Amino acid sequence: MNLKNLSRRSVLTAVAALAAAPTALLAQDNRPIEWVVGYAAGGGSDVVARTVAEAMGKTLGQTIIINNKPGAATNIAAGYVASTRDAGHMLFTADFATLAANPWLFSKLPYNAEKDFIPVGMLARFPLLLVVNPNVPAKNFKEFVAWAKAQANPVSFASAGIGSPHHLAGELLRERSGLKLQHVAYKGAAPAVQDLLGGQVPFGLIDTASVQQYVAAGKLRALGVASPARLATMPDIPTLTEQGLTDFTAYAWQGLVVPAGTPADAVAKYAKALQAALDSTPVKARFQALGLEAMPGTPQQMASFTRQERDRWGKLVQSAGIKLD
């Protein structure tokens, strides 16, 4: 036996095995995946993440663990994800605030919305309804405008917080309608809705997930939808555009991203599992129950959408002079 040749063959075999190792390890990878959510457990964002994560986990054959890191308009969670050293095993719900509003609202952020995340795909959008307390004597948007103009003082509107989609939709309403409005910020949609129900604030542009049950029960009156088309779940409510409010579209929305540095094959794997989840019957049923609209699409489509949203809302934030620091 030629020991010299045997040694050479052994070396070549070892090199080939090492070259194939990353692919083999990826195929056998069953480490848990961390999904970071920038809101508290039990809220709409948390429910969406847990619903989609369950379906994605089955496709991937891996456990997905939700990690709630609420606070600072998602900046705490976004900073945590941007600084991770475990790219490849982390997902993040990046929403309207994270990717579109915060870059304009804050002078300094613990992340870069364009460089620190890689899009996987959009998750869902939350349609916004212009809702009023039943004490407001308006049955449609035209009557609402007439009522608002007749008030001696600016009309207050509730939102889930400064810079939230609800707030910026109200600012857009002010800009498009010329009405005198006064923003009242709450720490989340739930307390905003409670004061709407109690009549402390007369109206708001609030997401369907937070108000549809109260609209159905007659405790709040929906005057219009801020979407370009009527909602399949509420077909009797006309859009605000139908009622004469031109160039008015506003949503709360969420997308799925991974930290920069995540391998391309992992991104593709997550994107495929996400689309399968959004097309699954359990996810569709859950979204319908919440009044949400799934937004299936590619990572490239998400990148284009978020750039457009960042530019559009940035102009409004700047013109309104809104700052959070």
N, C-alpha and C positions, 0 to 999 in steps of 0.2 A: 504493500500500500504506500502511495506517495503522500506523505504527511503535508508536504508543501502545497500540493494541489488540493488536498482536503481542506486545508486552512483557507485557501482562496475561495473555494466553493462555499464554505461556511460564512465567510465575510459577505460574499455576494447575496447569499440567502438572507442574512441579517439586514443588509441594506434594503432589499426589496420589501422585507416585512415592515421595516420602519417607514418606508414610503407609503405603504398601504394603511398604516396605523390610523391616521386621522379619519379616513373614510369608515374604517371598521368601528372605531370608537364612536363616531357620530351615529352609525346605524344601531349600535347597542346602547346608546346613551339613554339611561332612564332616570337621570337625576331630576329632582323636582324643579319646576320652573316657578320663579317668583313673579307675580303680577302685581304691580304697584298701582294703587288707586289714591288719588289726591283728595279724597273725601271720606267722611266717616262711614262706618259700616251701617247698613240699613237704608241708605239713601238710594236715589235712582241710579247714580253712577256705580255704586257698589253692586246693585242688583244686576245691572247690565254686565258688569265684569264677571260676576259669579255665574250668570246664565251662560255666557259665551265660553268661559273657561271650562265649564263642565263638558261642553260639547267638543271643544278643541282638545281637551285632555284625552278623550276617548280616541280621537283620530291619531293623536301623537303617541299614544301609549305611555304618557307621562303624567305625573301628578302636577297640577297647577295650584299654587298656594296664593291666595289673595293677601296682600299686605297693605292695609289702610294707613296712609300717612297724610291726614288732613291738615289744613291750615295754609294761610298766606296765599290764598287764591291759586292753589296747586303748586306754588313755588317750592315748598318743602319737599314734596314728592319729586318734582322735576329735578331739583338739585341733587337729590339722593340718587336718582337714576343716572343723571349725567356724570356723576363721579364714581359709578360702580366699577369694580375690577372684575366683575363676573359677566361681561358681555357674552351673550350666547345662551344664558339661562335666565333672562329677565325680560318681562313685558311691561308696558306702561300705558295706562289710559291717558292720552294727551288730548285735551279738549279745546273748546273755544277759548278759554282763558289762557291755557298753556301756550298755544301756538299762534293765536290771532290777537288777543287783547293785551296780555301782559307785556309783550315787547314794547308796547306804546304807553302802557299805564305806569310802568316802573322805570326809573332812571338806571337802576342796576338790578340784574337778575343773577341767580346762582347757576344759570344755564344759558345756552344759546339755542334759540328755537330752531334755527336753520342748520346748525352744525352738530349738535349733541345727540340728535335722534335720527333714526332711519325709519321711514314709514313702512308699515306692514299692510295697512288697509283701514278704511273707515269702518266704524262700528255702527253708529246710529245717529239720527238727529231727532231732537225733541221739538216738535212744532210748538209755536207760541200762540196763545189765545189772548185777545184783548177781553178781559173779564171785568165786570163791574159788580159791586154790591147791589142787591135788588132795590135798595133805596134810591139808586140813581135812576131818574126817569127817562131812560133811553133804551129803545129796543133795537137800534141799529147804529151804525157808525155816524150817519148823518145827524141823527138826533143827539148822539153823544157830543159831537162837535158843537152843535147849537147850545147844548146844556153847559159845556165847558166854557164857551165864550161868554155866557151869561153870568158866570161866577165873578164875584168881586175880587177874589184872590186867586193866585195860580192853583190849579188842581193838582193834588198830591197823587203820586203813583208809587206803588210798592215794587221792590225788587229783592232778589236774593243777595244783594250786596253791590258795592261800588265796583263797576267794571264787569259785572255779570252780564250774560246775554239779555236778561230781563231789563237791566239798567240801560244798556246801550240800545236796545230796541225802543225803550222809552225816549231816549235822546233822539233817535232817528225819527220817531213819531213827532216830537217837538219840531224837528227840522223840516219835515215834510208837510206838516199840517199848519204850522205857525201858532199852535196853541201855547198858552202860558202854563207850564207844568212845573211841579216841584217834586224832586226825587226824594223818596224815603227809603233808605237802605236798611235791610235786615241781615241777620247772620244766617242766611239760608232761605230756601223757598218756603219751608214749612211755617216758620213764624210770620213770613210775609202773608201767606194764605190765611193764617189765623186772624190777622188784623183786617184782611179783606172781608172775611166772613163776619167779623164783629162790627164792620162799618167804620173802623178808625181811619182807614184809607179807602177812597172810593173805587180805585181801579188799579190795574196792573197788566202788564204783558207777561203772562206766566206760562210755563211749559205744561203741556197736556198731562204729563205724568203726575203733576202736583195738583191739578185742578179738575180733571175730567169727572171725577166722582162727585164733586160739588156742583158742577154744571148739570150733570145728569139728575141730581137730587133737587135742583132748583134753588140751591143755596147761593149760587153765583150765576150771573147771566153772561154768556159769551156773545159778544157783539161781532167778532170777526176773527179770522185766522190770518196770521202774518206770513203764510206760505203762498206760493204762486198759484196753487190749486187747492180745492177743498179737500178735506181729510176723508179718507175712506171710512174711518171710524166715527166721524161726525159730519156726514154729508149735508146736513141741513144748515150748517153754519157757513155763511158766505165768507170769502176772502176779503181782506181790507182793500185789496186792489179792485175787486169787483165793485166796491162801494165808493170808489173815486179817489182812494189814496194811492197816487202813482209812485212807481219805483220804490216799493216797500216790501222787502223780504227779510225776514230775520228768523234764525233758528238757534237753539242750543244744539251743539253737536259734539261727538266724541270719535276719536280715532285710536288705533292701536299702533304703538311704535316700539322700537327696541333701542338700546343704547348704541351710540356710534362705536364701531369696532366689532359689532356682531358679524360673524362670518356670513357671506352671501348665501351659502346653502342653508343656513339656519333661518335667515330671513325668508327665503323661498318656501321653506318647510312650514313656517308659521303662517305665511300668507295663504298657502293652500289649505291649511287646517282652519283658518279663519273663514274663508269663503264657504267651506263645507258646513261650518257651524251656523253661519247666517242663513244658509239654505235649508237647515234642518227644521223639522216640524216643531220640536220643543222650543227652540229659540224664536221661531216665527210666532208661535202662540203666546209666548211670554211678552214679546215686544208688542203684539197687538193688545194684550191686556193692559199694558202700560201706556198705550197710545203713542208708541215710538215707531219710527220708520227706519228699517235697516238700510245701510248704504254700502252694498257690496261693490267691490272694485279692486283694482290693482294698487300696489305701492306707488306706482307712477301717478295714477289718478289722484291718490290721496295727497301726494306732494304738490300737484298742480292746484288742487282744491284749497289746501291750507295757505298756499302763497296768495291766492286770490282773496281769501277771507282776511288774511293779515293786512293786505293793502287796503281793502275796502273799509274795514273797521278802524284801521289806523288813521285814515282821513277824518273819520267822525270824531275819534278821541282827540285828535289834535285841534280840530275846529271847535270842539266843545271845551277844550282846555282841561280835560280830566286827568288827574294824576293821583297815584296812590302812595307817593313818598315825597 
